[in-house]
Amino acid sequence: MATETLDTSDGLKPARDLAEGMQMAFPGASPAYLEARKALLAEEIELRRHATRLVQQRQALPPGPIIAAAYRFKDEQGFEATLADLFGDKDTLVAYFWMYGPQRERPCPMCTNWLGAVNGNAADIKQRVALKIFGRSPVDRQYAFAQERGWRHLDFVQTVGDDYARDLGLLNEDGTENPALVVFRKDGPSIRLFWMSQMRREMADPGQDPRDSPDIASLWSVLDLTPHGRGTDWYPRLSY
C-alpha cells in the first residue's frame, strides 16, 4: 500500500500513524470495521496530501502562452467586451464555457448541474477572482434560463462569433459542443493562459465516465485552480 512506503523526508508523519489516532463517535464497531476504517483514513490523508502537492504544482506553472487572439464578447447590457474587460479589477479570470449553443432547446444537464452548485459559491469566489460563464447563445437567452433556475450570482457573456470555441476545440462536426474550464491571468498588459482542463474523453479510465480531477463543485476547489489559491487569511462571509 502507498501508506507503507510513504517518504517522510518532508517531515510529515506517516499517514497510518496519524490514522491510529482515529476516534469513533459511536460505540459497537467491530474490530474488522475499525481496522478497515483506519486503513481508509490513512488513504484519505494521503489523498489530501497528494491534492495539496497538485495545487502547489499547478500554482508553480511557468508563464503560459500569451492570448493574442482578439476574442469578443457581449455582456448583459449588450455591450461588446474584450477578454481583458472581463477581468474587472481582478488579475485572474475563471471562465467556464457551457453547452448552451443556439441550436440547443435546453442547456446541457451536466453544465446546468455544475453551474447550479457554482452559483451558490459565486459571491464568495468573486471576492478573489473574476468569474464569467461563456455561451454561444444570445446573452439574454442565457440569463432567461438563469432566472428560471433561480441563479442570481453568475455573470453570463455571449461569445461573439465562434473563434473562441473553435480555437479551444469545443465545436464538433455535428454541431454539438464541449464544455471548457479555463483560468486566465493578467501579466502586465498581456493576458496569459494559467490553466485549463486538458483531460479529454479518451483519457477516461476503463469503466468510468470522463471527468476532471479535481471534480470542482465548491468554493475551495475553484480557488485551488487559481494562482493565489485559497489565501492564508481569507474566509467567506455570510454577506458582503
HUFENGI-V82566 format. One record per helix or strand of 3 or more residues. SS is the DSSP state (A for helix, B for strand). FROM is the first residue (numbers start at 1). LEN is the number of residues. If there is no record, write none. Layout:
BEGIN
ss:SS from:FROM len:LEN
ss:SS from:FROM len:LEN
END
This chain:
BEGIN
ss:A from:2 len:4
ss:A from:15 len:5
ss:A from:31 len:29
ss:B from:72 len:3
ss:B from:80 len:3
ss:A from:84 len:4
ss:B from:92 len:6
ss:A from:109 len:17
ss:B from:130 len:6
ss:A from:139 len:11
ss:B from:156 len:4
ss:A from:163 len:5
ss:B from:180 len:8
ss:B from:190 len:7
ss:A from:201 len:3
ss:A from:219 len:6
END
